[in-house]
Amino acid sequence: MASVDLTRIAGNISALNALNSLQNINGQLAMHQARLSTGKQILSAADDPSGMNIATTFNVRDQGMQTALGAIGDAQNLFANMEGGLQKVQDILVQMSNKALSAKGDTLGTNERNAITQQLKAFRDEINDVVAQTQWNGNALLGATSGSAGGATSALNFLTDASGGTTAFSFATGTTIAANQGFAAVGASGSAGLSLTDTALTITDSTSAGTASTAITNALNIVKEAISQEGAMAARLTFKQQALTVQDANTQAAYNRIMNANMAQEQVDASKLTILQQTSTAMLAQANASPQYLLKLFQ
């Protein structure tokens, strides 16, 4: 700060020092008031270039994770839809199994077995309806009853992280659920299906009843395995959702620490600067009045 010489009134250094101090205080007070009004600690890149860079990275990461969490929620709804269809198919197959089992006894005559055959075929047709209705955005989830086998034949890809990476889920190739399995009662083109053909379900005697029972049991095993696999897939998504939620919270905390203002501290600083603003204004007025004392030398 420049030294003050009261004998040289043209310069009025005392007033200039007070004015500079007041301008500095006004600038600081305006900054703290802007932080209080916006809640932001970094108001522009000039305030903290590196901090702004890091905070922007965290913000982009956070928004990406929010998008991924939304996609995982959609995937969970898709799996819930798939599981609902499989559960219904399983319920129908259980009833079919009971009907075929009851036809093994020779207490039933030809008419009764014919009636059971017709009922089994009606149940089989209902399975096809359930499979056809189990869709998501027009895509078959359990295969198709005509044409291509549909959704059960290929991997389902879901967005599971903020970088745009996807995780693929598909029914594993195995002895019961193979590629192109599909869950239609009678396989569509390119699909094995559940193999519940008219021949397999036609019951005329105890032997054919046993054949029908075996076919239904095999179909039931396929569906039970599919429900198990679907549950495992849904559980994986749940784990990913939980992990991503924790990462998102940590990312938001890091962004908040860099970018957002400490409101309590900003209020304290603003109050202090308001007082200094008032005292600096008073000192400026006093400094402007100082040259008047020099005039007494000329009286």
N, C-alpha and C positions, 0 to 999 in steps of 0.2 A: 504494500500500500504506500502511495506517495506521501512524503512528509508534508506537513501543513505549515505555511508561512503566512500569518494573518496580515503581514504588512504589504503583501502583494495581492491586492483585491481583484485585479483583472483575471488572474488564474482561478481563484476560488477553489483551490485544491480540496479543501475540506468538503465542499458541496459535491465535487466530482467523486470523491471516495464514497460518500454516502449514497450517491446516485448509483454507482457501480454495485455497491452492496445490495441496494434495493432491487436492482434489475436481476441480480443473481438469485435473490430470495424469491422474487416473483416467478422466475423460471422454474426453480425447484418446486415451489408451491403448485404451479400449474401441472407439473409432472405427477406429483402425488395425488392431486385432485383427479387427473385423468385416470390414474390407476384405480382410485376408489370408485370412479364412475363406470369403468369397464371391467374391473376385476382382474385385469391383466398386468403382470409385472413388466413384460416386454411389449412395448407399444409399437415399436418399429424395429427393423433389422439394425438400425444404427445404435439402438440401446445395447444390444448384445448379439453381434453377428453369429458367433458360434452357438450361443444358446438358442437363437431362433432356428438355426440349422438342425440342431439336435431335437428341439421340440417339434419341428415340422415332421421329422422322421418318426417320432413317437406318435404323432397325430395320424399320419398315414397308416402306420401299423395298427393303431387302435381301430380306425374305420374299416380296415381290411378284416380285422378279427370280428367286428360287429357283423360284417357281411357274411363271414364264414359261419358265425353262430346262427344267423338267420337261415342259411342254407342247411345246416345240420338240423334245425327245427323242422324244415320242410322234409328232409330225408326221414326223420323220425315219424312224421305223419304218413309218409309213403309206406314205411315198414308196418305201421299200425294198420293201414289199409290192407296190405298184403297178408298180415297175420290174421286179420278178421276173415278174409276169404278162405285161407287155409283152415282156420278153425271150423268154419261152416262146412267145408268139404269133409273134414274129419268127422264132424257130428253125423253127417249123412252116411258116411262109410260105416260108422259104428252101427247105425240102424240097419244098414244093408247086411252087415255081418250077422246081426241077430236074426234077421229074416232067413238068410241062407242056412244058418245053424238050425233053425226050427224045421227046415225042410228036409233034414237028414233022416229024421225018424220015419219009419214006415207006417206010422199012424195016419199020415197024410195021404190023400188020394191024388189022382191025376188033376182033378179040378183045383184042389187046394195048391198044388205045386205050380200049376199054370198061373194062378192068381199071384203067387209069390214072385214068379218070373216077371209078370207084368209090373208088379210093384218095384222090383229091383231095377227094371229098365226105366221106370218113371223117376226113381231116385237118381239113376245114372244121368238122365237128361237134366235133372236139377243141378247136378254137379257142373255140367257144361254151362248152364246159365250163370252159376256163381263165378266160374272161371272167366266167362265173357264179361261179367259186370265188374270184376275186380280190376279197375284201371286207375291210372293216374295221368291226368292231362292227355287222355286218349291213348296212352301206351298200356298194353296188356301186361299185368304183373305176374300172372300165373300161367302164361302161355295163351294159346288161342285154340278155338274149337274148329277153325277152318283156316286154310291158307298156311302161313308160316307159324312156327311154334310160339312166337311172341317173346314177352319179356323174360321168361325163365331160361332163355337160351344164351344170354350174354351178360356181361358184367354191367352193374349199375354204378355209375361214377358220381361221387358226391364231393362238393367243395368242403374241405375240412381244415384249411389253414389260411392265414392271411396273405400268403404269398401267391395264392391262386392254385396251389397244389390240390390234387384230388385223390381220394381213396376209392378204389374199385372194389365192389362187393359182387360176388356171383355165387350161385349154387355150385358147390364143389362137385367135381367129377368123381364118381364112386360107384359102388355096386348097386345102390338103391336110387340115388339121384345123379343121373348122368347128364352130360351135355345134351341139349335139345330134349330134356325130359318133358317139360310142360306138365300141367296138372289137369288137363282136360280128361274126362272119363275115357274117351277114345282119342288116341293121338291124332293131332292134325298133321298136315303134310310136313315132314321133316321133324316130327316130334314123336317120342315114344308114348307120351301120355301115361294114363294109369292102366291101360290095356283092359278096360271093362267092356269088352265087345259083346255083341248079342250072343255069340256062341258061348262065351265064358259065363254069361248070366242065365242061360236057359237051363231050367231045372226040370228033369223028367223023372228022376229016381234018386236014390241015396248017393250013388256015385257022382252024378252030375251036380248034386247039391254040394258034395265035398269039393268038386272042382270050382264051383262058384265061390264057395267059402274061401278057398285058397287064393283065388284071384282077388277077392275083396281084401283079404288079409295082406296080400302083397301091396295093393294100392294104399291100404291104411299105413303100412310101414313106410312107404315113400312119403306120404303126407306128414307123418310124425317126424321123420328125419328132416323134412323141409321146414317144419315149424321150429325144430331145434336149431337149424342153421340160421333161420331168420332171426331167432332170438339172440343168437351169438352176434350177428351183424348189428342188430339194434343196440346190444350192449356195448359193442365197440364204438358206436356213434355216441353213446352216453358218456363213455370215458373221454372221448375226444372233446365233447362239449364241456365236461367238467374241467379238463386241463386248459382248454382255450379260455374259459371264463376266468380262471386264476391268472393266466397270462395277460388277459385284457385288463383286469383290475390293476396288476402291477404296472402295465404300460401307462394306464391313465394316471397312476400315482406319480410315475416319473415325469410325465408331461406336466402334471399339475405343479410339481415342485419347481420346474424350470419356468414355466410360462405364466402361471397365475400368481397374483399378488398376495402377500401376507396382509390381510385387511386390517388387522389390529395394529401392526407396525406402521402401515401407511397412514392410519388415522392419527397415531401419535405424532408422526413426522409432520403431517399437515397442520395439526394444532400448534406445534412448536413454530413452524414457519409462518403461520398466521400472526402469532405474537411478534416474531422478528420483523414481519412486514410492517406492523404498526410502529414498532420502535425505530425501524429504519426510516420510515416516512417522517417521524418526529425529528430524527437526527438530521435529515435533509433540510427540513424547514429551519432548524436551528443553524445549520451550516450556511444557509442562504442569508440568514440574519447577521452572521458574524461580521461582515464588512462594515456594518453600521457602527460598530464599536470604534473602528478606525477613524470615522468621521469626527469623533470628539476631539482628535488631535488638531483639527482645523478651527475649532471654536475659540 
